[in-house]
Amino acid sequence: MRLTSEIDIDKVKARMLQPFVTNVFWFVVLYCAFVGVCLLLDAWHIHRFSLSDTVLGIISGSTAVSVIGLIGMVITGLFGSTPKAKP
């Protein structure tokens, strides 16, 4: 009986987190698209758009950190930490 209740709690938790997962996904997609547009504008010098190498490095690095960090938080939120086996 206890095993069934734990499965039900996990299903409820997943359903409750689904809107947050969707929002985080779309935030990451839009942020990466924005950074991609900035990089392309700079590469092709469209409308005399130019960014320094430092700024390009910062937005590229922040994109990687955002994607890795947000996805890591979502995965941790969904699956939680797994209990370690006792020796």
VOMAR-688448 format. One record per atom (N, C-alpha, C): residue number from 1; chain; atom name; x, y, z negated. Coordinates in steps of 0.1 Angstrom, whole numbers. Layout:
NUM_A_CA_X_Y_Z
...
//
This chain:
1_A_N_8_-12_0
1_A_CA_0_0_0
1_A_C_9_13_0
2_A_N_20_12_-7
2_A_CA_28_24_-8
2_A_C_35_27_5
3_A_N_39_17_13
3_A_CA_45_19_26
3_A_C_35_26_35
4_A_N_23_23_35
4_A_CA_13_29_43
4_A_C_12_44_40
5_A_N_11_48_27
5_A_CA_10_62_24
5_A_C_22_70_28
6_A_N_34_64_27
6_A_CA_46_71_32
6_A_C_46_74_47
7_A_N_41_64_54
7_A_CA_39_66_69
7_A_C_29_77_72
8_A_N_18_77_65
8_A_CA_8_88_67
8_A_C_14_102_63
9_A_N_22_103_53
9_A_CA_28_115_49
9_A_C_37_120_60
10_A_N_45_111_66
10_A_CA_54_115_76
10_A_C_47_120_89
11_A_N_36_113_92
11_A_CA_28_118_103
11_A_C_22_132_101
12_A_N_17_134_89
12_A_CA_12_147_86
12_A_C_22_158_86
13_A_N_34_154_81
13_A_CA_45_164_81
13_A_C_49_167_95
14_A_N_50_157_104
14_A_CA_53_160_118
14_A_C_43_169_125
15_A_N_30_166_122
15_A_CA_20_175_128
15_A_C_20_189_123
16_A_N_24_191_110
16_A_CA_25_204_104
16_A_C_37_212_110
17_A_N_47_205_113
17_A_CA_59_211_119
17_A_C_59_214_134
18_A_N_50_208_141
18_A_CA_49_208_155
18_A_C_48_223_160
19_A_N_40_232_155
19_A_CA_40_246_160
19_A_C_53_253_158
20_A_N_60_250_147
20_A_CA_73_256_145
20_A_C_84_251_155
21_A_N_83_238_157
21_A_CA_92_232_167
21_A_C_90_238_181
22_A_N_78_240_185
22_A_CA_74_246_198
22_A_C_79_260_198
23_A_N_77_268_188
23_A_CA_81_282_187
23_A_C_97_283_188
24_A_N_104_275_181
24_A_CA_118_275_181
24_A_C_123_271_195
25_A_N_117_261_201
25_A_CA_121_257_214
25_A_C_120_269_224
26_A_N_108_276_224
26_A_CA_106_287_234
26_A_C_115_299_230
27_A_N_118_301_218
27_A_CA_127_312_214
27_A_C_141_309_220
28_A_N_146_297_219
28_A_CA_159_293_224
28_A_C_159_294_239
29_A_N_149_289_246
29_A_CA_148_290_260
29_A_C_148_305_265
30_A_N_140_313_259
30_A_CA_140_327_263
30_A_C_153_334_260
31_A_N_159_331_248
31_A_CA_172_337_245
31_A_C_183_333_255
32_A_N_183_320_258
32_A_CA_193_316_268
32_A_C_191_322_282
33_A_N_178_323_285
33_A_CA_175_330_298
33_A_C_180_344_298
34_A_N_177_352_287
34_A_CA_182_365_286
34_A_C_197_366_287
35_A_N_204_358_280
35_A_CA_219_358_281
35_A_C_223_354_295
36_A_N_217_345_301
36_A_CA_220_341_315
36_A_C_218_352_325
37_A_N_207_360_323
37_A_CA_205_371_332
37_A_C_216_382_330
38_A_N_219_384_317
38_A_CA_230_394_314
38_A_C_243_390_321
39_A_N_246_377_320
39_A_CA_259_372_326
39_A_C_259_373_341
40_A_N_247_370_347
40_A_CA_246_371_362
40_A_C_247_386_366
41_A_N_240_394_359
41_A_CA_241_409_363
41_A_C_255_414_362
42_A_N_262_410_352
42_A_CA_276_414_350
42_A_C_285_408_361
43_A_N_283_395_364
43_A_CA_291_388_374
43_A_C_289_394_388
44_A_N_277_398_391
44_A_CA_274_403_405
44_A_C_274_418_405
45_A_N_276_425_394
45_A_CA_276_440_393
45_A_C_263_446_399
46_A_N_252_440_396
46_A_CA_239_445_401
46_A_C_236_458_393
47_A_N_232_468_400
47_A_CA_228_481_394
47_A_C_240_486_385
48_A_N_252_484_389
48_A_CA_264_488_382
48_A_C_264_483_367
49_A_N_258_472_365
49_A_CA_257_466_352
49_A_C_271_460_349
50_A_N_277_464_338
50_A_CA_290_459_334
50_A_C_291_458_319
51_A_N_296_446_315
51_A_CA_298_444_300
51_A_C_313_441_298
52_A_N_318_445_287
52_A_CA_332_442_284
52_A_C_334_427_281
53_A_N_346_422_282
53_A_CA_349_408_280
53_A_C_345_404_265
54_A_N_347_414_256
54_A_CA_344_411_242
54_A_C_329_408_240
55_A_N_321_417_247
55_A_CA_306_415_246
55_A_C_302_403_252
56_A_N_308_399_264
56_A_CA_304_387_270
56_A_C_308_375_262
57_A_N_319_375_255
57_A_CA_323_364_246
57_A_C_313_363_234
58_A_N_309_375_229
58_A_CA_300_375_217
58_A_C_287_369_221
59_A_N_281_373_232
59_A_CA_267_368_236
59_A_C_268_354_240
60_A_N_279_350_246
60_A_CA_280_335_250
60_A_C_282_327_237
61_A_N_290_331_228
61_A_CA_292_324_215
61_A_C_279_324_207
62_A_N_272_335_207
62_A_CA_260_335_199
62_A_C_249_326_204
63_A_N_249_325_218
63_A_CA_240_316_224
63_A_C_242_301_219
64_A_N_255_297_220
64_A_CA_259_284_215
64_A_C_255_282_201
65_A_N_258_291_192
65_A_CA_255_290_178
65_A_C_240_289_176
66_A_N_232_298_183
66_A_CA_218_298_182
66_A_C_212_284_186
67_A_N_216_279_197
67_A_CA_211_266_202
67_A_C_214_255_192
68_A_N_227_254_188
68_A_CA_231_243_179
68_A_C_225_245_166
69_A_N_225_257_160
69_A_CA_219_259_147
69_A_C_204_257_146
70_A_N_197_263_156
70_A_CA_182_261_155
70_A_C_178_247_158
71_A_N_184_241_167
71_A_CA_181_227_170
71_A_C_184_218_158
72_A_N_196_221_151
72_A_CA_199_213_139
72_A_C_189_215_128
73_A_N_184_228_127
73_A_CA_174_230_116
73_A_C_161_223_119
74_A_N_157_223_132
74_A_CA_145_216_135
74_A_C_146_201_133
75_A_N_158_195_137
75_A_CA_159_181_135
75_A_C_160_177_120
76_A_N_167_186_112
76_A_CA_167_183_98
76_A_C_153_184_92
77_A_N_146_194_97
77_A_CA_132_196_91
77_A_C_123_184_95
78_A_N_125_179_107
78_A_CA_116_168_111
78_A_C_120_155_104
79_A_N_132_152_104
79_A_CA_137_139_99
79_A_C_142_139_85
80_A_N_145_151_80
80_A_CA_151_151_67
80_A_C_164_144_65
81_A_N_169_144_53
81_A_CA_181_137_51
81_A_C_178_123_48
82_A_N_186_114_53
82_A_CA_183_100_50
82_A_C_190_96_37
83_A_N_184_88_29
83_A_CA_191_84_17
83_A_C_203_75_19
84_A_N_213_77_12
84_A_CA_225_69_13
84_A_C_223_56_6
85_A_N_229_46_12
85_A_CA_228_32_6
85_A_C_237_32_-7
86_A_N_231_25_-16
86_A_CA_238_24_-29
86_A_C_249_13_-28
87_A_N_261_16_-34
87_A_CA_272_6_-33
87_A_C_269_-6_-41
//
